[in-house]
Amino acid sequence: MQVTAGKLTSDKDTVAVVDAIATVDKSGNNWAISLVNRHPFENVDCTVIMGDKPLNGKYKATILAGDSLTLPGTLSRSAKTGKTGAI
């Protein structure tokens, strides 16, 4: 799997704006992919390539989002989670 997206830059340092990890079952047919947008303020576009083919179309997705980058969920205040949709 290859993921292409922009970078965040601070002074001379850069970091990928999208982190990605993937796992596949023993048959090689069922993949689970996690994409994390590290940009503090904006939605970002990325391209995912599996083998030599771009991942195009609609796929089942679970979107996890919090109210703030620095405010984790607690027992009395949970982060927004579990929005299900298509990407």
C-alpha positions in Angstrom: 0.0 0.0 0.0 1.2 3.5 -0.9 -0.3 6.7 0.4 0.5 10.1 -1.1 -0.5 13.4 0.6 1.0 16.7 1.5 3.4 17.5 4.3 3.3 19.9 7.3 6.4 22.1 7.5 7.8 23.9 10.5 11.2 25.7 10.0 13.4 23.0 8.4 11.3 20.0 9.6 8.6 18.3 7.6 6.2 15.5 8.6 3.6 13.6 6.5 0.1 15.1 6.9 -1.5 11.7 6.6 -0.4 8.6 8.6 -1.4 5.2 7.3 -1.3 1.6 8.4 -2.9 -1.5 6.8 -3.4 -5.1 7.7 -4.7 -8.0 5.6 -6.2 -11.4 6.3 -4.5 -14.6 5.5 -6.3 -14.9 2.1 -5.0 -11.5 1.1 -8.5 -10.4 0.1 -9.8 -8.4 3.1 -7.9 -5.3 4.1 -8.3 -2.9 7.0 -6.7 0.5 6.4 -6.4 3.3 8.9 -5.7 6.9 7.7 -5.0 9.7 10.1 -5.2 13.4 9.1 -2.5 15.1 11.1 -3.3 18.6 9.8 -4.4 20.7 12.8 -7.1 22.7 10.9 -7.9 21.4 7.5 -9.3 18.3 5.7 -6.7 16.9 3.4 -6.8 14.9 0.2 -4.7 11.8 -0.2 -4.2 9.0 -2.8 -4.1 5.3 -1.7 -2.6 2.8 -4.1 -2.9 -0.9 -3.5 -0.4 -2.9 -5.6 -0.4 -0.9 -8.8 -4.1 0.2 -8.7 -5.4 3.4 -7.1 -8.2 2.9 -4.5 -11.2 4.5 -6.1 -14.9 4.3 -5.3 -16.9 4.3 -2.1 -15.9 2.2 0.9 -17.4 1.6 4.4 -15.6 3.8 6.9 -15.7 4.8 10.5 -14.8 8.4 11.2 -13.3 9.2 14.6 -13.2 13.0 15.4 -12.5 14.9 18.6 -13.6 18.4 19.6 -9.9 19.5 20.1 -6.4 18.3 19.3 -5.4 18.8 22.9 -8.7 17.8 24.7 -8.9 14.0 25.0 -12.1 12.3 26.0 -12.7 11.6 29.7 -15.3 9.6 31.6 -17.5 12.7 31.9 -16.8 14.1 28.4 -16.2 11.7 25.5 -14.6 12.6 22.2 -16.9 12.4 19.2 -16.7 8.8 17.8 -18.5 6.3 15.7 -19.7 8.4 12.8 -20.2 5.8 10.0 -20.2 6.8 6.4 -18.5 6.4 3.1 -15.2 7.8 1.9 
